[in-house]
Amino acid sequence: MKYPIDNSRNVWQNIARSVTKTDSTKRRGRGAAWLARRSVTPVAASSNLVVPANKRDLNGPVFLYDSNEFNGQTRKSKGVDVMRVELYNWRYESLAEQLSKEMKKRYFDVFIARSKEELLETVKSIIPEGASVSNGGSLTLAETGVLNLLRSGNYVYYDRASAQTIQERKEIELKSFTVDYYLSSANAITNDGKLVFLDGNGNRVAAVLYGPRNVVIIASVNKVVEDVENARRRLQFISPMNSKRLNLETPCIKTGYCVDCSNKQRICNYFVVVETSARQPGRIKVVLTTFESGL
Ligand code: SF4
């Protein structure tokens, strides 16, 4: 079984669970061992737990301290959830800034959006009104409101979802190759700025690679992985969820993990890595969001 590369959330959850146990004999698992190595006395989880900025360890799971323990600090009710949000915000901001530099070297135009509102304004600034647009299937585009923007009437939108028949859908997908702007998400992004996709039908990756005059990729930095190999592992992790979301009958919707099936409904058929846009600089525009979206 493959695991996602970024499992830090699970680690933190384990830590939080373990520190709620007052009986030291019950302290087992990774969280307790991690705390023990650092000679930190866990305290019971409560709403007044805070992590003073100078006591945070940004490279590992988070210590929990009583709010009165350090210098009489009076930061109130700064619980684990707030702390987690702050740390992820910090991580995502840092990632976006660094990635932006890496992706520009690969001839992608890069934008950073820190909220859904900012994302929509960015998309509006990229795509002029009246332009022809289309998109690949994407949870990100739906949940961020970008699909609604495309349907606003300000664009000539080739909308696959409006198709009444399979044939009609196919026609719209073919027209998508000629649009001014094709929108999609990516399934993973490597630390050094490569875009990674996994398609069932291939229409989306085909349009990203060739056809539309411009491609707009909208992806959260929660999809960033170390390298292409880890992108493959990430995709093995999320694909069963996509199968479930699409109501398919692949074996992974029973197991919850990938079994590298030969099912005819398999969605993992075209694994594509876009290394650069060197032949057409700026054709691919990437909007990195520092908030989470998609799977
Ligand atoms: S569809 Fe098949 S290959 Fe894809 S995740 Fe499920 S089991 Fe694995």
Residues whose N, C-alpha, C, O or C-beta is under 5 A from the ligand:
A	BS01	SF4	Q236 S239 P240 S243 T250 P251 C252 Y257 C258 V259 D260 C261 R266 I267 C268
